[in-house]
Amino acid sequence: MSVWQLVAVGLVMLLGLVGVLVPGVPGQAIVWAAVLWWALTDMTSPAWGVLIGATALLLVNQALKPVLPPRHPAESGAPRRTLMIGGVAGIVGFFVVPVVGGIAGFVGAIYGAERLRLGSRGAGWTSVRSVMRATGYAVLVELFACLLVAGAWVGALIWG
């Protein structure tokens, strides 16, 4: 696979990760399609292993969706950009501090945005709890599953 194709697959995967944060965009499907594209073009054992693992993980994530609270961002009282800031920080955090940084970045950025918006520490934490109950857990689980797939892809590129 050429470098330009790998860059294109990475950009499609990034589009899918951001798509998880935007209602109505099938972010998981886009991430999975990027892995499929890479596996069908690369045709190596690590590529097929990542595709099989991604398929299993994203299917489990789909099965867990009915158990998680539904997404109702309006109920949290926080602006939509707060969740977007948290999502972008979660994506960056996942690759800066592998795995744990995704969760810490997501929740931490939501807290930071809400503390700046509301002005006090207590109001910021109250808003974080409200955002996580209304939307955050469902988004965090879906984003984390897609981040694990993206991380496996990057790992297969580096070590595979």
MOHU-V364095 format. One record per residue. N is the residue number from 1. RES is the residue in one letter. SS is DSSP state (h for helix, s for strand, l for the rest). D_FIRST is the distance of its C-alpha to the first C-alpha in whole Angstrom. Layout:
N_RES_SS_D_FIRST ; N_RES_SS_D_FIRST
This chain:
1_M_l_0 ; 2_S_l_4 ; 3_V_h_7 ; 4_W_h_8 ; 5_Q_h_6 ; 6_L_h_7 ; 7_V_h_10 ; 8_A_h_11 ; 9_V_h_10 ; 10_G_h_13 ; 11_L_h_15 ; 12_V_h_15 ; 13_M_h_16 ; 14_L_h_19 ; 15_L_h_20 ; 16_G_h_21 ; 17_L_h_22 ; 18_V_h_25 ; 19_G_h_25 ; 20_V_h_27 ; 21_L_h_29 ; 22_V_l_30 ; 23_P_l_33 ; 24_G_l_31 ; 25_V_l_28 ; 26_P_l_26 ; 27_G_h_24 ; 28_Q_h_23 ; 29_A_h_22 ; 30_I_h_19 ; 31_V_h_18 ; 32_W_h_18 ; 33_A_h_16 ; 34_A_h_13 ; 35_V_h_13 ; 36_L_h_13 ; 37_W_h_11 ; 38_W_h_8 ; 39_A_h_10 ; 40_L_h_10 ; 41_T_h_6 ; 42_D_h_6 ; 43_M_l_9 ; 44_T_l_11 ; 45_S_h_14 ; 46_P_h_14 ; 47_A_h_11 ; 48_W_h_14 ; 49_G_h_17 ; 50_V_h_16 ; 51_L_h_16 ; 52_I_h_19 ; 53_G_h_21 ; 54_A_h_20 ; 55_T_h_21 ; 56_A_h_24 ; 57_L_h_25 ; 58_L_h_25 ; 59_L_h_27 ; 60_V_h_29 ; 61_N_h_29 ; 62_Q_h_30 ; 63_A_h_33 ; 64_L_h_34 ; 65_K_l_34 ; 66_P_l_38 ; 67_V_l_39 ; 68_L_l_38 ; 69_P_l_40 ; 70_P_l_40 ; 71_R_l_38 ; 72_H_l_41 ; 73_P_h_40 ; 74_A_h_44 ; 75_E_h_46 ; 76_S_h_45 ; 77_G_l_46 ; 78_A_l_43 ; 79_P_l_42 ; 80_R_h_38 ; 81_R_h_37 ; 82_T_h_38 ; 83_L_h_35 ; 84_M_h_33 ; 85_I_h_33 ; 86_G_h_33 ; 87_G_h_30 ; 88_V_h_28 ; 89_A_h_30 ; 90_G_h_29 ; 91_I_h_25 ; 92_V_h_26 ; 93_G_h_28 ; 94_F_h_26 ; 95_F_h_23 ; 96_V_h_26 ; 97_V_l_28 ; 98_P_l_26 ; 99_V_l_27 ; 100_V_h_31 ; 101_G_h_30 ; 102_G_h_29 ; 103_I_h_32 ; 104_A_h_34 ; 105_G_h_32 ; 106_F_h_33 ; 107_V_h_37 ; 108_G_h_37 ; 109_A_h_36 ; 110_I_h_38 ; 111_Y_h_41 ; 112_G_h_41 ; 113_A_h_40 ; 114_E_h_43 ; 115_R_h_46 ; 116_L_h_45 ; 117_R_h_46 ; 118_L_h_49 ; 119_G_l_50 ; 120_S_l_51 ; 121_R_h_50 ; 122_G_h_51 ; 123_A_h_50 ; 124_G_h_47 ; 125_W_h_47 ; 126_T_h_48 ; 127_S_h_46 ; 128_V_h_43 ; 129_R_h_45 ; 130_S_h_45 ; 131_V_h_42 ; 132_M_h_40 ; 133_R_h_43 ; 134_A_h_42 ; 135_T_h_38 ; 136_G_h_37 ; 137_Y_h_36 ; 138_A_h_35 ; 139_V_h_32 ; 140_L_h_32 ; 141_V_h_31 ; 142_E_h_28 ; 143_L_h_27 ; 144_F_h_27 ; 145_A_h_25 ; 146_C_h_22 ; 147_L_h_22 ; 148_L_h_22 ; 149_V_h_19 ; 150_A_h_17 ; 151_G_h_19 ; 152_A_h_17 ; 153_W_h_14 ; 154_V_h_14 ; 155_G_h_16 ; 156_A_h_13 ; 157_L_h_11 ; 158_I_h_14 ; 159_W_h_15 ; 160_G_l_13
